[in-house]
Amino acid sequence: MAFKEDYKRFLGRFDLYERNLPRAFVLIMKNYCTPQMVIRLKEIGDYEARVKNEVLILLTEIEINYEPTEAQFLSVSFIS
């Protein structure tokens, strides 16, 4: 009996997880990726087939394609 109840709860949670995956994908792409990163991700050869709507693959590709930019400082010179 306890197994059946646990299994029902698991199925409910798994269903919620499956429904929220596309939402998480959109949230990551819109709020956490720069426009340059979105372009870089969409240029992946198999983006439509492999990456689109797959959150874990998206995060892996972001990690692979991430290149931190160096801080750029404005150079100031004084003329006397």
KETIZA-272152 format. One record per residue: residue in one letter; z, x, y of N, C-alpha, C, O in turn. Coordinates in pm, whole numbers, plus 50000, padded with zeros to 5 digits. Example, Ala and Ser with C-alpha at 12.3 -4.5 7.8 and 13.67 -1.06 7.14 Angstrom:
REM KETIZA-272152
+---+-------+-------+-------+-------+-------+-------+-------+-------+-------+-------+-------+-------+
| r |   n.Z |   n.X |   n.Y |  ca.Z |  ca.X |  ca.Y |   c.Z |   c.X |   c.Y |   o.Z |   o.X |   o.Y |
+---+-------+-------+-------+-------+-------+-------+-------+-------+-------+-------+-------+-------+
| A | 50780 | 51319 | 49431 | 50780 | 51230 | 49550 | 50780 | 51320 | 49670 | 50846 | 51424 | 49668 |
| S | 50708 | 51285 | 49775 | 50714 | 51367 | 49894 | 50787 | 51290 | 50003 | 50804 | 51341 | 50114 |
+---+-------+-------+-------+-------+-------+-------+-------+-------+-------+-------+-------+-------+
This chain:
REM KETIZA-272152
+---+-------+-------+-------+-------+-------+-------+-------+-------+-------+-------+-------+-------+
| r |   n.Z |   n.X |   n.Y |  ca.Z |  ca.X |  ca.Y |   c.Z |   c.X |   c.Y |   o.Z |   o.X |   o.Y |
+---+-------+-------+-------+-------+-------+-------+-------+-------+-------+-------+-------+-------+
| M | 50000 | 50081 | 49880 | 50000 | 50000 | 50000 | 50000 | 50085 | 50126 | 49923 | 50059 | 50219 |
| A | 50084 | 50186 | 50130 | 50093 | 50270 | 50248 | 49962 | 50343 | 50273 | 49922 | 50364 | 50387 |
| F | 49894 | 50382 | 50166 | 49767 | 50450 | 50179 | 49663 | 50359 | 50245 | 49588 | 50404 | 50331 |
| K | 49658 | 50233 | 50206 | 49562 | 50139 | 50263 | 49588 | 50118 | 50411 | 49493 | 50109 | 50490 |
| E | 49714 | 50109 | 50449 | 49748 | 50093 | 50590 | 49710 | 50217 | 50670 | 49654 | 50206 | 50780 |
| D | 49740 | 50334 | 50616 | 49702 | 50458 | 50682 | 49550 | 50470 | 50695 | 49499 | 50515 | 50797 |
| Y | 49481 | 50430 | 50592 | 49335 | 50436 | 50592 | 49277 | 50341 | 50697 | 49180 | 50376 | 50765 |
| K | 49334 | 50222 | 50711 | 49287 | 50129 | 50813 | 49309 | 50186 | 50953 | 49222 | 50175 | 51039 |
| R | 49425 | 50247 | 50975 | 49452 | 50310 | 51104 | 49355 | 50424 | 51130 | 49307 | 50441 | 51242 |
| F | 49329 | 50502 | 51026 | 49233 | 50612 | 51038 | 49096 | 50560 | 51077 | 49031 | 50614 | 51167 |
| L | 49050 | 50455 | 51009 | 48918 | 50400 | 51040 | 48911 | 50347 | 51184 | 48809 | 50362 | 51251 |
| G | 49019 | 50286 | 51231 | 49023 | 50239 | 51369 | 49015 | 50353 | 51468 | 48941 | 50346 | 51566 |
| R | 49089 | 50460 | 51442 | 49086 | 50576 | 51530 | 48951 | 50646 | 51524 | 48899 | 50692 | 51626 |
| F | 48895 | 50655 | 51405 | 48765 | 50720 | 51389 | 48657 | 50641 | 51461 | 48567 | 50699 | 51522 |
| D | 48664 | 50509 | 51455 | 48570 | 50424 | 51526 | 48581 | 50446 | 51677 | 48479 | 50457 | 51746 |
| L | 48702 | 50453 | 51728 | 48724 | 50481 | 51870 | 48668 | 50618 | 51907 | 48605 | 50633 | 52012 |
| Y | 48691 | 50716 | 51823 | 48637 | 50851 | 51844 | 48485 | 50848 | 51852 | 48427 | 50907 | 51943 |
| E | 48421 | 50779 | 51760 | 48275 | 50771 | 51756 | 48221 | 50700 | 51881 | 48118 | 50740 | 51934 |
| R | 48289 | 50596 | 51926 | 48244 | 50523 | 52045 | 48260 | 50606 | 52172 | 48183 | 50589 | 52266 |
| N | 48358 | 50696 | 52176 | 48385 | 50774 | 52296 | 48306 | 50904 | 52304 | 48303 | 50966 | 52411 |
| L | 48242 | 50946 | 52197 | 48165 | 51070 | 52202 | 48053 | 51068 | 52307 | 48043 | 51163 | 52384 |
| P | 47971 | 50964 | 52314 | 47868 | 50963 | 52419 | 47928 | 50963 | 52560 | 47872 | 51025 | 52651 |
| R | 48040 | 50897 | 52578 | 48107 | 50897 | 52709 | 48154 | 51037 | 52744 | 48141 | 51080 | 52859 |
| A | 48209 | 51107 | 52647 | 48255 | 51244 | 52671 | 48137 | 51334 | 52706 | 48149 | 51421 | 52793 |
| F | 48024 | 51315 | 52640 | 47905 | 51395 | 52668 | 47862 | 51377 | 52813 | 47837 | 51474 | 52884 |
| V | 47854 | 51251 | 52857 | 47813 | 51223 | 52995 | 47915 | 51278 | 53093 | 47877 | 51335 | 53196 |
| L | 48042 | 51263 | 53064 | 48147 | 51314 | 53152 | 48135 | 51465 | 53169 | 48146 | 51515 | 53281 |
| I | 48114 | 51537 | 53061 | 48102 | 51682 | 53068 | 47978 | 51721 | 53147 | 47985 | 51809 | 53233 |
| M | 47865 | 51657 | 53120 | 47741 | 51693 | 53188 | 47746 | 51662 | 53337 | 47695 | 51740 | 53418 |
| K | 47806 | 51551 | 53375 | 47806 | 51512 | 53516 | 47917 | 51577 | 53598 | 47895 | 51613 | 53714 |
| N | 48035 | 51592 | 53541 | 48149 | 51636 | 53620 | 48185 | 51783 | 53604 | 48248 | 51841 | 53693 |
| Y | 48146 | 51845 | 53495 | 48193 | 51980 | 53469 | 48082 | 52085 | 53462 | 48111 | 52204 | 53458 |
| C | 47957 | 52042 | 53459 | 47845 | 52137 | 53455 | 47779 | 52142 | 53592 | 47757 | 52039 | 53655 |
| T | 47748 | 52263 | 53636 | 47674 | 52278 | 53760 | 47530 | 52233 | 53736 | 47486 | 52227 | 53622 |
| P | 47457 | 52203 | 53843 | 47315 | 52166 | 53824 | 47235 | 52276 | 53752 | 47146 | 52246 | 53674 |
| Q | 47268 | 52401 | 53780 | 47199 | 52511 | 53712 | 47229 | 52511 | 53563 | 47140 | 52538 | 53482 |
| M | 47353 | 52481 | 53526 | 47389 | 52478 | 53385 | 47319 | 52361 | 53315 | 47276 | 52375 | 53200 |
| V | 47308 | 52247 | 53381 | 47240 | 52132 | 53322 | 47094 | 52168 | 53295 | 47041 | 52136 | 53189 |
| I | 47029 | 52233 | 53392 | 46890 | 52275 | 53373 | 46880 | 52372 | 53257 | 46791 | 52360 | 53173 |
| R | 46971 | 52468 | 53253 | 46969 | 52569 | 53145 | 46989 | 52503 | 53009 | 46924 | 52541 | 52911 |
| L | 47077 | 52405 | 53001 | 47101 | 52336 | 52874 | 46980 | 52253 | 52832 | 46945 | 52249 | 52714 |
| K | 46917 | 52186 | 52929 | 46801 | 52103 | 52896 | 46679 | 52186 | 52859 | 46585 | 52134 | 52799 |
| E | 46679 | 52314 | 52894 | 46568 | 52402 | 52858 | 46580 | 52456 | 52716 | 46489 | 52524 | 52668 |
| I | 46689 | 52427 | 52649 | 46704 | 52468 | 52510 | 46596 | 52398 | 52429 | 46574 | 52278 | 52447 |
| G | 46530 | 52471 | 52342 | 46416 | 52418 | 52269 | 46441 | 52289 | 52195 | 46356 | 52200 | 52197 |
| D | 46554 | 52275 | 52131 | 46582 | 52155 | 52053 | 46693 | 52071 | 52116 | 46777 | 52014 | 52045 |
| Y | 46693 | 52064 | 52249 | 46798 | 51989 | 52320 | 46802 | 51843 | 52276 | 46909 | 51792 | 52242 |
| E | 46688 | 51777 | 52277 | 46684 | 51634 | 52245 | 46730 | 51607 | 52102 | 46798 | 51508 | 52076 |
| A | 46693 | 51694 | 52010 | 46723 | 51670 | 51869 | 46864 | 51715 | 51830 | 46930 | 51650 | 51751 |
| R | 46909 | 51827 | 51886 | 47033 | 51886 | 51837 | 47150 | 51871 | 51933 | 47263 | 51849 | 51888 |
| V | 47128 | 51884 | 52062 | 47239 | 51891 | 52157 | 47274 | 51756 | 52218 | 47391 | 51726 | 52237 |
| K | 47174 | 51674 | 52249 | 47199 | 51550 | 52322 | 47294 | 51458 | 52246 | 47273 | 51426 | 52129 |
| N | 47399 | 51416 | 52315 | 47505 | 51327 | 52264 | 47591 | 51389 | 52155 | 47664 | 51317 | 52087 |
| E | 47586 | 51518 | 52136 | 47673 | 51588 | 52041 | 47767 | 51677 | 52122 | 47728 | 51785 | 52166 |
| V | 47889 | 51632 | 52141 | 47983 | 51698 | 52230 | 48018 | 51839 | 52182 | 48019 | 51932 | 52263 |
| L | 48046 | 51857 | 52056 | 48086 | 51988 | 52007 | 47973 | 52089 | 52018 | 47997 | 52205 | 52051 |
| I | 47851 | 52046 | 51992 | 47736 | 52136 | 52007 | 47714 | 52166 | 52155 | 47680 | 52279 | 52192 |
| L | 47732 | 52066 | 52241 | 47719 | 52087 | 52385 | 47818 | 52193 | 52433 | 47780 | 52284 | 52507 |
| L | 47942 | 52182 | 52392 | 48043 | 52280 | 52434 | 48010 | 52419 | 52382 | 48034 | 52518 | 52452 |
| T | 47957 | 52428 | 52262 | 47917 | 52558 | 52208 | 47803 | 52617 | 52290 | 47804 | 52736 | 52321 |
| E | 47705 | 52536 | 52324 | 47592 | 52584 | 52404 | 47637 | 52623 | 52545 | 47585 | 52720 | 52601 |
| I | 47731 | 52551 | 52602 | 47785 | 52589 | 52734 | 47851 | 52725 | 52724 | 47832 | 52810 | 52811 |
| E | 47927 | 52746 | 52618 | 47994 | 52875 | 52600 | 47892 | 52988 | 52584 | 47912 | 53097 | 52639 |
| I | 47784 | 52963 | 52511 | 47682 | 53065 | 52489 | 47606 | 53095 | 52620 | 47575 | 53211 | 52649 |
| N | 47575 | 52992 | 52697 | 47493 | 53008 | 52816 | 47571 | 53037 | 52943 | 47511 | 53057 | 53049 |
| Y | 47702 | 53040 | 52934 | 47783 | 53061 | 53054 | 47779 | 53206 | 53096 | 47806 | 53297 | 53017 |
| E | 47744 | 53227 | 53221 | 47747 | 53361 | 53279 | 47828 | 53353 | 53407 | 47783 | 53292 | 53505 |
| P | 47945 | 53412 | 53409 | 48025 | 53404 | 53531 | 47956 | 53480 | 53644 | 47899 | 53588 | 53624 |
| T | 47961 | 53423 | 53761 | 47902 | 53490 | 53877 | 48007 | 53576 | 53943 | 48125 | 53541 | 53949 |
| E | 47962 | 53687 | 53991 | 48053 | 53777 | 54063 | 48081 | 53717 | 54200 | 47998 | 53647 | 54258 |
| A | 48197 | 53744 | 54250 | 48230 | 53697 | 54384 | 48141 | 53768 | 54484 | 48124 | 53889 | 54480 |
| Q | 48085 | 53691 | 54573 | 47998 | 53748 | 54674 | 48071 | 53744 | 54807 | 48116 | 53640 | 54853 |
| F | 48080 | 53860 | 54867 | 48150 | 53871 | 54993 | 48049 | 53899 | 55103 | 47955 | 53977 | 55085 |
| L | 48068 | 53836 | 55215 | 47984 | 53858 | 55330 | 48021 | 53991 | 55391 | 48137 | 54017 | 55421 |
| S | 47921 | 54076 | 55408 | 47951 | 54207 | 55468 | 47949 | 54192 | 55620 | 47860 | 54131 | 55678 |
| V | 48048 | 54248 | 55681 | 48063 | 54239 | 55826 | 48063 | 54381 | 55880 | 48135 | 54468 | 55832 |
| S | 47983 | 54402 | 55980 | 47983 | 54535 | 56045 | 48009 | 54516 | 56193 | 47964 | 54420 | 56255 |
| F | 48082 | 54608 | 56247 | 48117 | 54604 | 56388 | 48032 | 54705 | 56460 | 48022 | 54821 | 56420 |
| I | 47972 | 54660 | 56567 | 47890 | 54749 | 56650 | 47969 | 54774 | 56779 | 48012 | 54681 | 56848 |
| S | 47986 | 54902 | 56809 | 48060 | 54932 | 56931 | 47975 | 55002 | 57032 | 48022 | 55035 | 57141 |
+---+-------+-------+-------+-------+-------+-------+-------+-------+-------+-------+-------+-------+
